[in-house]
Amino acid sequence: MISILDAAPAAAQGMGSGSMTWIMLILIFVIMWLFMIRPQRKQQKQIEEMRAALKKGDKVITAGGIKGVIAEIDKNDILIKVDGEVKLRVDRNSVNLDASDAKGTK
């Protein structure tokens, strides 16, 4: 019982630092920015650059999984030739380059 009473004043002395709390909060924010926010922004920038560089004849895949070749590009829309004379108009933000085409396999 004496050891419990002796430990209480020591714990109260260690909890008096408010600046340590602020340092820990700032440290947590910096770690989150380095490992979560910064890589996500970098990836988003790469996707935007890829979509801006799309041109007629590129093989693409839509967010829904439809593969085709770009037939026409407007400001916000892309006309994709799917099969034969079948063409689909999709939003530019729903298109990515076809990964199987980039690797050279089909």
N, C-alpha and C positions, 0 to 999 in steps of 0.2 A: 504494500500500500504506500509505503514511503517513496518507492521509485516512481509511481504514477504522479505524485505530487511534485516531485523534483523535475519531472519532464515537462510539466505544464508551463513554468516560466520560460524555459528554453524555447519552446514552440512559439510563445507569444513574442519573444524578441525577434525571431526570424521573419515574422509576418509584417513587420513594420515598414517595409520598403515598397512604396508605390511606384518608384521609378523602374524597379525591376519588372513590374507588371507591364509598363509601357514598352520597355525594351523587348520583352517576350512577344507582345502583340505586333510590334514592328517587324521583328524577326519572322514571325509566322506569315505576315503579309508578303515580305520579300521572298520567302521560300515558295509561297503559292504563285507569285508572279513569275519566278524563274522556271518552275516546273510545270505550270498549268497554263497561265495566260499568255506568256510569251511564245511558246511553241504553237499554240492554237492560232494566234495572230499571224505567225509566219506561214503556217499551212494555209490559212484563208487567203493570204496575199498570193501564194503560189497558184491557188485555184483560180483566183480572179485574173492573174496574168495568163494562165492557160486559156481561159474562156475568151479573153480579149484577142488572143493570137489564133483563134480558130479561123479556118479558111475553107473555101469550097473544095471538096474532094477528101477532106479529113474523115476518117472512120471514127464514129462516136457511139456512145451508149447512153441512153437516157436513164433517169432515176428509176423508171419503171422496168428497166431491163431490155428495152427495145434497141437493137443494133441497127445502124444504118450509115449512110454516107451523106455528108452535107451537100445539099443541092443549091441552097441559097441562104444568105445571112442578112437579116435586118438588124435594126438597133436592139430590139428586145426578143425577137423571135428567130428561130432557125428552122428552115425547111429541110427535112431529112428524107432522103430516098431510101425506102426500106426494102422493097422487092419489086423488080420490074418497073412499073410506072406508079406504084403506090408511094405516096408522099405524105408525110406527117409534119404539121407545124407545131413546134414545141417551144416552150420558154427557154431562153438562153441559160438560165440558172439551173435547169434540170439536166444539163448535158455535161458529160465528161468524155475525155479521149478513151477510146477502146483499148483496154490494157492488153488484150490478146494481140492486137495489132502492133502495139509498141514493142512487145517481146519477139515479134516475128513468127508467132504460131497462130494457128487457126483452130 
